[in-house]
């Protein structure tokens, strides 16, 4: 029984890791780049943010001259689905910049990305066009799963629960202390 249980656990781990996507999506790179821009405003993270900016692109960061000091520049950010043509992608975005005096300013735009080996690199920040909409504005989500992937995830969850119950039930009961 122990060998069968171990085989089921290993199978579940293998199936779980097979569900992971290890590809760099333009929308994911754009989101990481925007997070790095946001962290430029924080004293303790500024150096790390500059390294991440260089890792994710060559575009000049979005400048918010009246941003709050020692805070994330953006209180929130959102990216949309990338439009990809060959080795170029455009990702719409919307951010809310923290402005001095506890105010916010919405900034919309589009990030141009170029294929960089097996990843993408942010090369330009442009104003948003009429087709550049994020999900909260009715645009497409950056990523989604197929129904078959959701079903597989559900079945894996049930299988792992059954295995956990079987393992727990096979444990010996402790001796009573009277």
KALIN-V413622 format. One record per residue. N is the residue number from 1. SS is DSSP state (helix for helix, strand for strand, loop for the rest). PHI is phi in whole degrees, 0 to 359 (999 if undefined). D_FIRST is the distance of its C-alpha to the first C-alpha in Angstrom with 2 decimals. Layout:
# KALIN-V413622
n:N ss:SS phi:PHI d_first:D_FIRST
n:N ss:SS phi:PHI d_first:D_FIRST
This chain:
# KALIN-V413622
n:1 ss:loop phi:999 d_first:0.00
n:2 ss:helix phi:296 d_first:3.83
n:3 ss:helix phi:293 d_first:5.50
n:4 ss:helix phi:296 d_first:5.16
n:5 ss:helix phi:297 d_first:6.15
n:6 ss:helix phi:298 d_first:8.64
n:7 ss:helix phi:296 d_first:9.87
n:8 ss:helix phi:294 d_first:10.60
n:9 ss:helix phi:297 d_first:12.36
n:10 ss:helix phi:296 d_first:14.27
n:11 ss:helix phi:296 d_first:15.27
n:12 ss:helix phi:297 d_first:16.54
n:13 ss:helix phi:296 d_first:18.46
n:14 ss:helix phi:295 d_first:19.94
n:15 ss:helix phi:295 d_first:21.03
n:16 ss:helix phi:298 d_first:22.45
n:17 ss:helix phi:289 d_first:24.45
n:18 ss:helix phi:290 d_first:25.66
n:19 ss:loop phi:282 d_first:27.21
n:20 ss:loop phi:285 d_first:29.34
n:21 ss:loop phi:257 d_first:32.90
n:22 ss:loop phi:253 d_first:34.41
n:23 ss:loop phi:263 d_first:37.85
n:24 ss:loop phi:275 d_first:40.89
n:25 ss:loop phi:265 d_first:42.43
n:26 ss:helix phi:304 d_first:46.16
n:27 ss:helix phi:295 d_first:45.72
n:28 ss:helix phi:293 d_first:43.18
n:29 ss:helix phi:296 d_first:45.56
n:30 ss:helix phi:299 d_first:48.45
n:31 ss:helix phi:295 d_first:46.68
n:32 ss:helix phi:297 d_first:45.86
n:33 ss:helix phi:295 d_first:49.49
n:34 ss:helix phi:296 d_first:50.82
n:35 ss:helix phi:296 d_first:48.68
n:36 ss:helix phi:295 d_first:50.15
n:37 ss:helix phi:300 d_first:53.64
n:38 ss:helix phi:299 d_first:52.96
n:39 ss:helix phi:286 d_first:51.94
n:40 ss:loop phi:299 d_first:55.25
n:41 ss:loop phi:279 d_first:56.84
n:42 ss:loop phi:256 d_first:54.76
n:43 ss:helix phi:304 d_first:56.11
n:44 ss:helix phi:287 d_first:52.82
n:45 ss:helix phi:245 d_first:51.22
n:46 ss:helix phi:301 d_first:54.24
n:47 ss:helix phi:295 d_first:53.54
n:48 ss:helix phi:297 d_first:49.89
n:49 ss:helix phi:297 d_first:51.07
n:50 ss:helix phi:295 d_first:53.61
n:51 ss:helix phi:295 d_first:50.98
n:52 ss:helix phi:293 d_first:48.78
n:53 ss:helix phi:301 d_first:51.89
n:54 ss:helix phi:294 d_first:52.56
n:55 ss:helix phi:291 d_first:48.96
n:56 ss:helix phi:261 d_first:48.99
n:57 ss:strand phi:169 d_first:52.55
n:58 ss:loop phi:243 d_first:56.22
n:59 ss:loop phi:291 d_first:57.77
n:60 ss:loop phi:292 d_first:59.92
n:61 ss:loop phi:296 d_first:58.16
n:62 ss:loop phi:294 d_first:59.35
n:63 ss:loop phi:265 d_first:62.16
n:64 ss:loop phi:234 d_first:62.51
n:65 ss:loop phi:297 d_first:65.51
n:66 ss:loop phi:257 d_first:65.63
n:67 ss:strand phi:288 d_first:61.93
n:68 ss:loop phi:302 d_first:60.99
n:69 ss:loop phi:284 d_first:60.94
n:70 ss:loop phi:49 d_first:57.68
n:71 ss:loop phi:226 d_first:55.57
n:72 ss:loop phi:299 d_first:53.44
n:73 ss:loop phi:295 d_first:55.98
n:74 ss:strand phi:249 d_first:54.04
n:75 ss:strand phi:284 d_first:52.75
n:76 ss:strand phi:203 d_first:50.61
n:77 ss:strand phi:215 d_first:50.18
n:78 ss:strand phi:213 d_first:49.00
n:79 ss:strand phi:239 d_first:48.64
n:80 ss:loop phi:252 d_first:48.65
n:81 ss:loop phi:287 d_first:47.36
n:82 ss:loop phi:288 d_first:48.78
n:83 ss:strand phi:260 d_first:51.24
n:84 ss:strand phi:250 d_first:50.61
n:85 ss:strand phi:226 d_first:53.18
n:86 ss:loop phi:65 d_first:52.46
n:87 ss:loop phi:262 d_first:52.20
n:88 ss:strand phi:233 d_first:53.54
n:89 ss:strand phi:227 d_first:51.91
n:90 ss:strand phi:235 d_first:53.48
n:91 ss:strand phi:240 d_first:51.50
n:92 ss:strand phi:288 d_first:53.27
n:93 ss:strand phi:215 d_first:52.93
n:94 ss:strand phi:217 d_first:54.23
n:95 ss:strand phi:229 d_first:54.41
n:96 ss:strand phi:247 d_first:56.09
n:97 ss:strand phi:277 d_first:57.95
n:98 ss:strand phi:279 d_first:58.61
n:99 ss:strand phi:250 d_first:62.38
n:100 ss:loop phi:309 d_first:64.47
n:101 ss:loop phi:87 d_first:65.37
n:102 ss:loop phi:57 d_first:61.91
n:103 ss:strand phi:247 d_first:62.44
n:104 ss:strand phi:228 d_first:60.38
n:105 ss:strand phi:229 d_first:61.44
n:106 ss:strand phi:279 d_first:59.48
n:107 ss:strand phi:235 d_first:59.41
n:108 ss:strand phi:245 d_first:58.35
n:109 ss:strand phi:188 d_first:58.15
n:110 ss:strand phi:222 d_first:56.35
n:111 ss:strand phi:260 d_first:54.81
n:112 ss:strand phi:268 d_first:55.37
n:113 ss:strand phi:235 d_first:52.66
n:114 ss:strand phi:242 d_first:52.84
n:115 ss:strand phi:297 d_first:50.07
n:116 ss:strand phi:228 d_first:49.51
n:117 ss:loop phi:70 d_first:47.31
n:118 ss:loop phi:259 d_first:43.86
n:119 ss:strand phi:229 d_first:44.77
n:120 ss:strand phi:229 d_first:47.75
n:121 ss:strand phi:223 d_first:50.63
n:122 ss:strand phi:288 d_first:52.84
n:123 ss:strand phi:248 d_first:56.39
n:124 ss:strand phi:201 d_first:58.51
n:125 ss:strand phi:249 d_first:58.82
n:126 ss:strand phi:232 d_first:60.93
n:127 ss:strand phi:297 d_first:62.14
n:128 ss:loop phi:288 d_first:60.11
n:129 ss:loop phi:263 d_first:61.39
n:130 ss:loop phi:297 d_first:61.22
n:131 ss:loop phi:273 d_first:58.02
n:132 ss:loop phi:268 d_first:56.29
n:133 ss:loop phi:239 d_first:54.44
n:134 ss:loop phi:269 d_first:51.36
n:135 ss:helix phi:305 d_first:48.91
n:136 ss:helix phi:292 d_first:50.79
n:137 ss:helix phi:253 d_first:53.88
n:138 ss:loop phi:96 d_first:52.29
n:139 ss:loop phi:282 d_first:51.14
n:140 ss:loop phi:287 d_first:47.85
n:141 ss:loop phi:290 d_first:44.78
n:142 ss:loop phi:297 d_first:43.98
n:143 ss:loop phi:207 d_first:40.48
n:144 ss:loop phi:207 d_first:38.37
n:145 ss:loop phi:254 d_first:35.09
n:146 ss:loop phi:283 d_first:34.85
n:147 ss:helix phi:305 d_first:33.38
n:148 ss:helix phi:296 d_first:30.58
n:149 ss:helix phi:290 d_first:29.65
n:150 ss:helix phi:296 d_first:29.67
n:151 ss:helix phi:297 d_first:27.46
n:152 ss:helix phi:299 d_first:24.92
n:153 ss:helix phi:297 d_first:25.06
n:154 ss:helix phi:297 d_first:24.60
n:155 ss:helix phi:296 d_first:21.58
n:156 ss:helix phi:298 d_first:20.01
n:157 ss:helix phi:298 d_first:20.86
n:158 ss:helix phi:296 d_first:19.31
n:159 ss:helix phi:299 d_first:16.01
n:160 ss:helix phi:294 d_first:16.01
n:161 ss:helix phi:294 d_first:16.94
n:162 ss:helix phi:299 d_first:14.16
n:163 ss:helix phi:297 d_first:11.57
n:164 ss:helix phi:298 d_first:13.80
n:165 ss:helix phi:297 d_first:14.00
n:166 ss:helix phi:297 d_first:10.29
n:167 ss:helix phi:295 d_first:10.32
n:168 ss:helix phi:296 d_first:13.61
n:169 ss:helix phi:292 d_first:12.87
n:170 ss:loop phi:278 d_first:10.19
n:171 ss:loop phi:287 d_first:13.05
n:172 ss:loop phi:291 d_first:15.26
n:173 ss:loop phi:284 d_first:18.68
n:174 ss:loop phi:291 d_first:21.61
n:175 ss:loop phi:294 d_first:24.13
n:176 ss:loop phi:286 d_first:27.20
n:177 ss:loop phi:252 d_first:30.37
n:178 ss:loop phi:260 d_first:33.29
